[in-house]
Amino acid sequence: MATPNYNYEKRQRELAKKKKKEEKLKERESRKTDGTEGSVHLGGGSDAEQALGVNPPLGSQ
């Protein structure tokens, strides 16, 4: 019976973690560039504006 290659298994786990971390970072960057992350709607405006997604400038309130 062959002995397990623990170094190979450990390296594969490390590579999987690295890949997952890079994918998360890429997702965060794409959300950041889209402007969807951290966007806050403070309310105000009419229902029609809210339905259309028209937000008042942040400094107006």
N, C-alpha and C positions, 0 to 999 in steps of 0.2 A: 504494500500500500504506500502511495506517495504521501509525503508530508505536505501540509498546507503551506502555501507561500504567503505568509502574513504581510510581508512588505508589499507585494503586488496588490493584495486586498486593501491595505491601508492607502496606497497610492490611488487606487480607483475611487475610494471614498473621498479622498482629498480633491481629486479632479471633479467629482460630482458636486461637491460643495462649492468649488470655485465656479463651475458652470452656472449653478443655481444663483450664486451671488451676483455674477455678471448679468444674468437675465433680469434679476430684480433691479439692479442699477440701471440697466437699459430701459426698463419699464418706467422707473421713476423719472429718468431724463425725458422720456417721450411724454409723460404726463406733464412735466414741468414746461416743456416747449409748447404743448397744446394749450396751456393756461388753465387747465381744469383743476389742477391741484392748488389748493389755497384760495380759490375764488370764493368770495363771500358775497351773498346777496343780503343787503341790509334792510330790505323791505321798501315800503313807499311805492309810489307809482301806481298806475291803475292795473286792474286785472288783465287788461288787454296787453299792456307792456310786459307784465310778468309771463303771460302765455307766449308772447313772442320772444321772450328771453332778453328783453331790453332792460339793462340795468342802469340806474342813474349813476353819475360819477360819484366816487367814494367820498369826495370832499364836500358834497352838496348838503350833507345832513349834519 
